[in-house]
Amino acid sequence: MSSLYILENSIDLFYIVTDQRGEILTSNDLFREYASHIKPVNIADISATEADRDDMVSAIHKAQNKAPEPIRVYARTKQKNGSLRYNLWNIYSIFDCFHYIGMQLVDVTSISSHEHEKQKILLEEFRFMLSHELRQPLTSIGGLVRMMLDYKDASDTERADLAKMIEDSVNRLDDVIRLLIKKAARQI
């Protein structure tokens, strides 16, 4: 299988070939689908801003002068919903054509926003567990210890019962802490 076949059929990489003037000669299906709302004729048509067009043109000239080394450029493309999406392009000048291999860059703001929401939910769950699940056995332990210290005339059986209740509360507290640790480990 040739590398050209791989690029033309890639599901991850954009592949475009232009002539010296930047007119698009061919592109892979992924790029055609990605830019279907733009209907680009020239490579400059994919850039969403004038500054990105200037960067693309400058990179093309550099690629021509540095052939066969690729030149890397970032350019934003307008999406169907109107937002801008960053793409990374490697431009190769080969014979009388330019070959563009590009990839979409992940929208960091939406990821961090999504991660932020996940963290907020996780913190809310931890807050609930801390305020209810941890405090209940801790309050029980404190009360039982206070009772044991204040009730000096308790029999050995009563002291053993109090010690058993303290042990049960400590075990509940340990279970809750283990659950919190397990939940935190899944989230990391």
C-alpha positions as CSV (number, residue, x, y, z in Angstrom):
1,M,0.0,0.0,0.0
2,S,1.5,3.3,-1.0
3,S,1.7,6.4,1.2
4,L,-0.3,8.3,-1.4
5,Y,-3.1,5.7,-1.1
6,I,-3.0,6.1,2.7
7,L,-3.2,9.9,2.5
8,E,-6.0,9.9,0.0
9,N,-8.0,7.5,2.2
10,S,-7.1,8.8,5.6
11,I,-9.8,9.2,8.2
12,D,-7.5,11.3,10.4
13,L,-5.5,13.5,8.0
14,F,-6.5,16.1,5.5
15,Y,-4.7,15.8,2.2
16,I,-4.8,18.5,-0.5
17,V,-2.7,19.0,-3.7
18,T,-2.6,22.4,-5.3
19,D,-0.9,23.9,-8.3
20,Q,1.7,26.8,-8.0
21,R,-1.2,29.4,-7.9
22,G,-2.8,27.5,-5.0
23,E,-5.7,26.2,-7.0
24,I,-6.9,22.9,-5.5
25,L,-6.3,20.0,-7.9
26,T,-7.3,17.2,-5.6
27,S,-8.1,16.4,-2.0
28,N,-9.1,13.5,0.1
29,D,-12.7,12.7,1.2
30,L,-12.1,13.8,4.8
31,F,-11.1,17.3,3.6
32,R,-13.9,17.5,1.1
33,E,-16.4,16.7,3.8
34,Y,-14.7,19.0,6.3
35,A,-14.8,22.0,3.9
36,S,-18.0,21.2,2.1
37,H,-19.7,24.4,3.4
38,I,-16.7,26.5,2.2
39,K,-16.4,24.9,-1.2
40,P,-12.8,26.0,-1.5
41,V,-11.3,26.5,-5.0
42,N,-8.0,27.9,-3.8
43,I,-6.1,26.8,-0.7
44,A,-6.4,30.4,0.7
45,D,-10.2,29.9,0.8
46,I,-9.9,27.6,3.8
47,S,-8.4,30.3,6.0
48,A,-11.0,32.0,8.2
49,T,-9.1,35.2,8.7
50,E,-6.9,37.5,6.7
51,A,-4.0,36.9,9.1
52,D,-4.3,33.1,8.6
53,R,-4.3,33.6,4.9
54,D,-1.2,35.7,5.1
55,D,0.5,33.0,7.2
56,M,-0.6,30.3,4.8
57,V,0.8,32.3,1.8
58,S,4.1,32.9,3.6
59,A,4.4,29.2,4.5
60,I,3.8,28.3,0.9
61,H,6.6,30.6,-0.2
62,K,8.9,29.1,2.4
63,A,8.0,25.6,1.3
64,Q,8.9,26.4,-2.2
65,N,12.3,27.7,-1.1
66,K,13.0,24.9,1.3
67,A,11.8,22.0,-0.8
68,P,11.6,19.1,0.0
69,E,11.5,20.1,3.7
70,P,7.9,20.6,5.0
71,I,6.9,23.9,6.4
72,R,4.4,23.9,9.3
73,V,1.6,26.5,9.6
74,Y,-1.5,26.8,11.8
75,A,-4.6,28.2,10.3
76,R,-8.2,28.5,11.5
77,T,-11.1,27.3,9.3
78,K,-14.7,28.4,9.8
79,Q,-16.9,25.6,10.8
80,K,-20.5,25.0,9.6
81,N,-21.8,26.3,13.0
82,G,-19.7,29.5,12.6
83,S,-17.0,28.7,15.1
84,L,-13.3,28.6,14.2
85,R,-11.3,25.4,14.3
86,Y,-7.5,25.3,14.3
87,N,-5.7,23.1,11.9
88,L,-2.1,22.2,11.7
89,W,-0.7,22.0,8.1
90,N,2.6,20.6,6.8
91,I,3.2,22.0,3.3
92,Y,5.5,20.2,0.9
93,S,6.7,21.6,-2.4
94,I,7.1,18.6,-4.7
95,F,7.7,19.2,-8.4
96,D,5.2,21.8,-9.6
97,C,2.7,21.1,-6.9
98,F,2.1,21.8,-3.2
99,H,1.0,19.0,-1.0
100,Y,-0.8,19.8,2.2
101,I,-1.2,17.3,5.0
102,G,-3.3,18.7,7.8
103,M,-4.9,17.7,11.0
104,Q,-7.6,19.2,13.2
105,L,-6.4,20.4,16.5
106,V,-8.5,19.6,19.5
107,D,-10.5,22.5,20.9
108,V,-8.7,22.9,24.3
109,T,-11.3,25.2,25.7
110,S,-14.1,22.8,25.2
111,I,-12.1,20.0,26.7
112,S,-11.1,22.1,29.7
113,S,-14.7,23.2,30.0
114,H,-15.9,19.6,29.9
115,E,-13.2,18.6,32.4
116,H,-14.2,21.5,34.6
117,E,-17.8,20.3,34.7
118,K,-16.7,16.8,35.5
119,Q,-14.5,18.1,38.3
120,K,-17.3,20.2,39.7
121,I,-19.6,17.2,39.9
122,L,-16.8,15.1,41.5
123,L,-16.2,17.9,44.1
124,E,-19.9,18.1,44.8
125,E,-20.0,14.3,45.4
126,F,-17.0,14.5,47.7
127,R,-18.5,17.5,49.5
128,F,-21.7,15.5,50.1
129,M,-19.7,12.4,51.3
130,L,-17.6,14.5,53.6
131,S,-20.5,16.4,55.1
132,H,-22.7,13.3,55.6
133,E,-20.9,10.0,55.2
134,L,-17.7,10.9,57.0
135,R,-19.2,13.2,59.6
136,Q,-21.8,10.7,60.8
137,P,-19.3,7.9,62.0
138,L,-16.9,10.6,63.2
139,T,-19.6,12.3,65.3
140,S,-20.6,8.8,66.7
141,I,-17.0,8.1,67.7
142,G,-16.7,11.4,69.4
143,G,-20.0,11.0,71.3
144,L,-19.2,7.4,72.3
145,V,-15.7,8.4,73.6
146,R,-17.2,11.3,75.5
147,M,-19.8,8.9,77.0
148,M,-17.1,6.4,78.0
149,L,-15.0,9.2,79.7
150,D,-18.0,10.8,81.4
151,Y,-19.6,7.6,82.6
152,K,-17.0,6.5,85.1
153,D,-19.3,4.0,86.9
154,A,-19.9,1.9,83.8
155,S,-19.6,-1.8,84.2
156,D,-17.2,-3.8,82.1
157,T,-20.1,-5.0,80.0
158,E,-21.2,-1.5,79.3
159,R,-17.6,-0.4,78.5
160,A,-17.3,-3.4,76.2
161,D,-20.6,-2.4,74.4
162,L,-19.3,1.2,74.0
163,A,-16.0,-0.1,72.7
164,K,-17.9,-2.3,70.2
165,M,-19.9,0.7,69.0
166,I,-16.7,2.8,68.6
167,E,-15.2,-0.1,66.6
168,D,-18.3,-0.3,64.4
169,S,-18.2,3.5,63.8
170,V,-14.4,3.3,63.0
171,N,-15.1,0.5,60.5
172,R,-17.9,2.6,58.8
173,L,-15.5,5.5,58.6
174,D,-12.8,3.3,57.1
175,D,-15.4,2.0,54.5
176,V,-16.3,5.6,53.5
177,I,-12.6,6.6,53.2
178,R,-11.9,3.5,51.0
179,L,-14.9,4.4,48.8
180,L,-13.6,8.0,48.5
181,I,-10.1,6.8,47.5
182,K,-11.6,4.3,45.0
183,K,-13.8,7.0,43.5
184,A,-10.9,9.5,43.3
185,A,-8.7,6.8,41.6
186,R,-11.3,6.2,38.9
187,Q,-11.5,10.0,38.2
188,I,-7.7,10.5,37.8
